[in-house]
Amino acid sequence: MSAGPPEAEDMGASPTRIESTRLRFEAARALVWASVIGLVVLAIYISQSLLVIFGALVFGAMIDGGARLLGRVLKIGRSWRVAIVLLLTVAFFIWLVIFAGAQLAEEAAEFPQIVTKQAGELLALLRQHGIAVNTSDLQSMAGNLMSGVGSVTRAIGGLFGGLTTLLLIVIIGIYLAFDPRAYERGVAWMVPEDYRPAFFDTLSHQAYTMRRLLAGRLLGMVIEGVFTWAMLAIYGVPMAVLLGLLTGLLVFIPNVGAIISGVLMVLVGFSGGTEMGLYTIFVYLLVQNFDGYVIIPMIAKKTVDLAPALVLSAQLVFGVLFGILGLALADPLLAMIKVGLERRAARIDQHDAMEAEAG
């Protein structure tokens, strides 16, 4: 007896079903690779937004670190401590506007003229010694240099007015600082349940490292800025306040920031004569040696140990891709990646040790 029409036997079969097990495996693997490539392309497409979010995490970590520091002397709620840190920050910028805003704006306006003048004198000196340098090339280099610090000088002259990216970083960072646990739980909810303990463990170590790294960075910024201002002011170097603030701010960008601040300091110094220029070189070397042999080793003992070549490479890559923001955040981002990889390696070693004991 016939079991029915042939069409009925194939009713459950899908026209897109791959019968071969090998082909199904290869198709699944191709889908995985396509998904990975798609995610990479998406990450590149929204990279600026992701970098702003990471910048907000860095800012939130600064506020969180200040609130924890206050918690050692003030036994009040966390929200109150965060509010105090924010009020102190706002008070600092108000003071800067009232007492130093006009002077800094005037000095910042004169700064490009001094740099351009000194670049022209350097060009003439090179030509006198038989070194041919194209004027357009030098202007291009000077333009690139000024564009690299343009965001910083505009931030000082205008006190961060009109910078939408910075405003977004501050607003998001404040939300994160007030209630970080809520956002941690929200992200953890998207992580598979079996991986949540590892997620919280990694996040805890990354947050701890971030706070230590930024605390050391802020300490270095204050010390270098104040020391540079004092040394330049004693000798009467023009724009000592501006150069001190620039040096302090650019310390946030390791290695590259020191080079930029040093070049600017020396250019301004030589505008007052050879002796003043040589003195600014001495100040720059003194500040950088103090930072390199005293401050950085102290910070490195309490934070991650990042190889200088690796940090510099990351700064160059992120600087090319994302500009001044990528340059500033390259170091914290690299530190977070390293901590994540270290925690993963530690869990693998712990799992292998448990299996060895069980066996």
C-alpha positions as CSV (number, residue, x, y, z in Angstrom):
1,M,0.0,0.0,0.0
2,S,1.3,3.4,-0.8
3,A,2.3,5.5,2.2
4,G,1.1,8.7,0.4
5,P,2.2,11.1,-2.2
6,P,5.9,11.8,-2.4
7,E,5.2,15.4,-1.6
8,A,3.9,14.5,1.8
9,E,7.2,12.7,2.8
10,D,9.2,15.9,2.1
11,M,6.8,18.3,3.8
12,G,9.0,18.6,6.9
13,A,12.2,19.2,4.9
14,S,13.4,22.8,4.5
15,P,14.6,23.8,1.1
16,T,17.6,25.6,2.8
17,R,18.6,22.6,4.9
18,I,22.2,21.4,4.4
19,E,22.2,17.6,4.6
20,S,26.0,17.3,4.7
21,T,27.4,17.5,8.3
22,R,30.7,18.8,7.0
23,L,29.0,21.6,4.9
24,R,26.9,22.6,7.9
25,F,30.0,22.9,10.0
26,E,31.7,25.1,7.4
27,A,28.6,27.2,7.0
28,A,28.4,27.8,10.8
29,R,32.1,28.7,10.9
30,A,31.6,31.1,8.0
31,L,28.7,32.7,9.8
32,V,30.9,33.2,12.9
33,W,33.6,34.9,10.9
34,A,31.1,37.1,9.1
35,S,29.6,38.1,12.5
36,V,33.1,38.9,13.8
37,I,33.9,41.0,10.8
38,G,30.5,42.7,11.0
39,L,31.1,43.6,14.7
40,V,34.6,44.9,13.9
41,V,33.1,47.1,11.1
42,L,30.4,48.3,13.5
43,A,32.9,49.1,16.2
44,I,35.0,51.2,13.7
45,Y,31.8,52.9,12.5
46,I,30.8,53.9,16.1
47,S,34.4,54.2,17.4
48,Q,34.1,57.9,18.2
49,S,31.0,57.2,20.3
50,L,32.7,54.3,22.1
51,L,35.7,56.5,22.8
52,V,33.5,59.2,24.3
53,I,31.8,56.5,26.5
54,F,35.2,55.3,27.6
55,G,36.3,58.9,28.3
56,A,33.2,59.2,30.5
57,L,34.3,56.0,32.3
58,V,37.7,57.6,32.9
59,F,36.1,60.8,34.2
60,G,33.7,58.8,36.4
61,A,36.6,56.9,37.8
62,M,38.3,60.2,38.8
63,I,35.1,61.4,40.6
64,D,34.7,57.9,42.2
65,G,38.3,58.0,43.4
66,G,37.8,61.5,45.0
67,A,34.6,60.3,46.7
68,R,36.4,57.2,48.1
69,L,39.2,59.4,49.3
70,L,36.7,61.7,51.1
71,G,35.1,58.6,52.6
72,R,38.2,58.1,54.7
73,V,37.6,61.3,56.6
74,L,33.9,62.0,56.1
75,K,31.5,59.3,57.2
76,I,28.6,60.4,55.0
77,G,26.7,58.8,52.1
78,R,28.4,58.2,48.8
79,S,26.1,60.6,46.9
80,W,27.0,63.4,49.2
81,R,30.7,62.7,48.7
82,V,30.4,62.7,45.0
83,A,28.5,65.9,45.1
84,I,31.3,67.5,47.2
85,V,33.9,66.4,44.7
86,L,31.9,67.9,41.9
87,L,31.4,71.1,43.8
88,L,35.1,71.4,44.5
89,T,35.8,70.9,40.8
90,V,33.3,73.5,39.7
91,A,34.7,75.9,42.4
92,F,38.2,75.4,40.9
93,F,37.1,76.4,37.4
94,I,35.2,79.4,38.8
95,W,38.3,80.5,40.5
96,L,40.2,80.0,37.2
97,V,37.7,82.1,35.3
98,I,37.7,84.9,37.9
99,F,41.4,85.2,38.7
100,A,43.2,83.8,35.6
101,G,40.7,83.6,32.7
102,A,41.5,87.0,31.1
103,Q,45.2,86.6,31.4
104,L,45.2,83.0,30.0
105,A,43.0,84.0,27.1
106,E,45.3,86.9,26.2
107,E,48.4,84.7,26.5
108,A,46.8,81.9,24.5
109,A,46.0,84.4,21.7
110,E,49.7,85.5,21.6
111,F,51.0,81.9,21.8
112,P,50.7,81.0,18.0
113,Q,52.5,84.2,17.0
114,I,55.5,83.5,19.3
115,V,55.7,79.9,18.0
116,T,55.5,81.0,14.3
117,K,58.2,83.7,14.9
118,Q,60.5,81.2,16.6
119,A,60.0,78.7,13.8
120,G,60.9,81.3,11.2
121,E,64.1,82.2,13.1
122,L,64.9,78.5,13.3
123,L,64.5,78.2,9.6
124,A,66.9,81.1,9.0
125,L,69.4,79.6,11.3
126,L,69.3,76.2,9.5
127,R,69.7,78.0,6.1
128,Q,72.8,79.8,7.4
129,H,74.4,76.5,8.2
130,G,73.6,75.1,4.7
131,I,70.6,73.0,5.6
132,A,67.9,73.6,3.0
133,V,64.4,73.5,4.5
134,N,61.3,74.2,2.5
135,T,59.2,77.0,4.0
136,S,55.9,75.2,3.1
137,D,57.1,72.0,4.9
138,L,58.0,74.0,8.0
139,Q,54.7,75.7,8.0
140,S,53.0,72.4,7.6
141,M,54.9,71.0,10.5
142,A,54.1,74.0,12.6
143,G,50.4,73.7,11.6
144,N,50.3,70.1,12.7
145,L,52.0,70.9,16.0
146,M,49.5,73.7,16.7
147,S,46.6,71.5,15.7
148,G,47.8,68.9,18.1
149,V,47.7,71.3,21.0
150,G,44.9,73.4,19.6
151,S,42.2,71.6,21.6
152,V,44.2,72.2,24.8
153,T,44.9,75.9,24.2
154,R,41.3,76.5,23.3
155,A,40.2,74.6,26.4
156,I,42.4,76.9,28.5
157,G,41.5,80.1,26.8
158,G,37.8,79.4,26.7
159,L,37.6,77.2,29.8
160,F,36.2,74.2,27.9
161,G,33.3,76.3,26.5
162,G,31.5,74.9,23.5
163,L,33.2,71.5,23.4
164,T,30.4,69.2,22.9
165,T,32.4,66.0,23.3
166,L,33.8,67.1,26.6
167,L,30.4,68.1,27.8
168,L,29.1,64.6,26.9
169,I,32.0,63.0,28.7
170,V,31.3,65.0,31.8
171,I,27.6,64.4,31.9
172,I,27.8,60.7,31.3
173,G,30.7,60.4,33.8
174,I,28.7,62.2,36.5
175,Y,25.8,59.7,36.0
176,L,28.3,56.8,36.3
177,A,29.9,58.2,39.4
178,F,26.7,58.7,41.3
179,D,25.5,55.1,40.8
180,P,28.0,52.8,39.2
181,R,26.4,49.6,40.5
182,A,23.3,50.1,38.5
183,Y,25.2,50.2,35.2
184,E,27.3,47.3,36.3
185,R,24.2,45.2,36.9
186,G,22.8,46.4,33.6
187,V,25.8,45.2,31.6
188,A,26.0,42.0,33.7
189,W,22.5,41.2,32.7
190,M,23.6,40.8,29.1
191,V,26.4,38.5,30.1
192,P,25.6,34.7,30.3
193,E,25.0,33.7,33.8
194,D,27.9,31.3,34.0
195,Y,30.3,34.1,33.0
196,R,29.0,36.7,35.4
197,P,31.4,35.9,38.3
198,A,34.3,36.3,36.0
199,F,32.8,39.5,34.6
200,F,32.5,41.1,38.1
201,D,36.0,39.9,39.0
202,T,37.5,41.5,36.0
203,L,35.5,44.6,36.3
204,S,36.5,45.0,40.0
205,H,40.2,44.7,39.2
206,Q,39.9,47.1,36.2
207,A,38.1,49.7,38.3
208,Y,40.8,49.5,41.1
209,T,43.6,49.8,38.5
210,M,41.8,52.7,36.8
211,R,41.5,54.6,40.1
212,R,45.1,54.1,40.9
213,L,46.3,55.0,37.5
214,L,44.3,58.2,37.3
215,A,45.2,59.2,40.9
216,G,48.8,59.0,40.0
217,R,48.2,60.8,36.7
218,L,46.5,63.7,38.5
219,L,49.2,63.9,41.1
220,G,51.8,64.1,38.3
221,M,49.8,66.7,36.5
222,V,49.7,69.0,39.6
223,I,53.3,68.5,40.5
224,E,54.7,69.1,37.0
225,G,52.4,72.0,36.3
226,V,53.2,73.9,39.6
227,F,56.9,73.1,39.4
228,T,57.1,74.3,35.8
229,W,55.2,77.5,36.5
230,A,57.4,78.3,39.5
231,M,60.7,77.6,37.7
232,L,59.7,79.7,34.7
233,A,58.3,82.5,36.8
234,I,61.5,82.8,38.8
235,Y,63.5,83.5,35.7
236,G,60.8,85.8,34.1
237,V,59.9,83.5,31.2
238,P,56.9,84.9,29.3
239,M,53.6,83.1,29.7
240,A,54.8,81.1,32.7
241,V,51.2,80.5,33.9
242,L,50.1,79.3,30.5
243,L,53.1,77.1,30.0
244,G,52.7,75.6,33.5
245,L,49.0,74.8,32.8
246,L,49.9,73.3,29.4
247,T,52.6,71.2,30.9
248,G,50.3,70.0,33.7
249,L,47.5,69.2,31.2
250,L,49.7,67.5,28.7
251,V,51.1,65.2,31.4
252,F,47.8,63.3,31.0
253,I,49.2,62.2,27.6
254,P,52.4,60.3,28.5
255,N,55.5,60.6,26.4
256,V,53.9,62.5,23.6
257,G,52.5,65.2,25.9
258,A,55.9,65.8,27.4
259,I,57.5,66.3,24.0
260,I,54.8,68.8,22.9
261,S,55.0,70.8,26.1
262,G,58.9,70.8,25.9
263,V,58.9,72.1,22.4
264,L,56.5,74.8,23.2
265,M,58.4,75.8,26.4
266,V,61.7,76.0,24.5
267,L,60.3,78.0,21.6
268,V,58.8,80.6,24.0
269,G,62.0,80.6,26.0
270,F,64.2,81.5,23.0
271,S,61.8,84.4,22.2
272,G,63.5,86.1,25.2
273,G,67.0,85.4,24.1
274,T,69.6,82.6,24.1
275,E,70.1,82.5,27.8
276,M,66.4,82.2,28.5
277,G,66.1,79.5,25.9
278,L,68.8,77.5,27.5
279,Y,67.2,78.0,30.9
280,T,63.9,76.6,29.5
281,I,65.7,73.6,28.2
282,F,67.2,73.1,31.7
283,V,63.7,73.4,33.3
284,Y,62.3,70.9,30.8
285,L,65.0,68.3,31.4
286,L,64.7,68.8,35.2
287,V,60.9,68.4,35.2
288,Q,61.0,65.3,32.9
289,N,63.8,63.6,34.9
290,F,61.9,64.3,38.1
291,D,58.8,62.9,36.5
292,G,60.6,59.9,35.0
293,Y,62.7,58.9,38.0
294,V,60.5,59.9,41.0
295,I,56.8,60.3,40.1
296,I,56.4,57.5,37.5
297,P,58.2,54.8,39.5
298,M,56.0,55.6,42.5
299,I,52.9,55.4,40.4
300,A,54.1,52.2,38.7
301,K,54.3,50.4,42.0
302,K,50.6,50.8,42.6
303,T,49.3,50.4,39.1
304,V,49.8,48.2,36.0
305,D,53.3,47.9,34.6
306,L,53.1,48.9,31.0
307,A,56.1,48.7,28.7
308,P,57.0,52.2,27.4
309,A,57.3,51.1,23.8
310,L,53.8,49.5,24.0
311,V,52.3,52.6,25.5
312,L,54.0,54.9,22.8
313,S,52.8,52.6,20.0
314,A,49.2,52.6,21.3
315,Q,49.3,56.4,21.6
316,L,50.5,56.7,18.0
317,V,47.8,54.4,16.7
318,F,45.0,56.0,18.7
319,G,46.3,59.4,18.0
320,V,46.1,58.8,14.2
321,L,42.7,57.2,14.4
322,F,41.0,59.4,16.9
323,G,43.0,62.6,17.4
324,I,43.8,64.2,20.7
325,L,41.0,62.3,22.5
326,G,42.4,58.9,21.4
327,L,45.9,60.1,22.4
328,A,44.8,61.0,25.9
329,L,42.8,57.8,26.5
330,A,45.3,55.3,24.9
331,D,47.1,54.7,28.2
332,P,44.0,53.9,30.4
333,L,42.5,51.8,27.6
334,L,45.7,49.8,27.2
335,A,45.8,49.3,31.0
336,M,42.2,48.0,31.0
337,I,43.0,45.5,28.2
338,K,46.1,44.3,30.1
339,V,44.1,43.8,33.3
340,G,41.4,41.9,31.5
341,L,44.0,39.6,29.9
342,E,45.8,39.1,33.2
343,R,42.5,38.1,35.0
344,R,41.6,35.7,32.2
345,A,45.1,34.1,32.5
346,A,44.8,33.9,36.3
347,R,41.4,32.1,36.0
348,I,42.8,29.6,33.4
349,D,45.8,28.9,35.7
350,Q,43.4,28.4,38.7
351,H,41.2,26.0,36.7
352,D,44.2,24.0,35.5
353,A,45.5,23.8,39.1
354,M,42.1,22.5,40.3
355,E,42.0,19.9,37.6
356,A,45.5,18.8,38.4
357,E,44.6,18.4,42.1
358,A,41.4,16.5,41.2
359,G,43.4,14.2,38.9
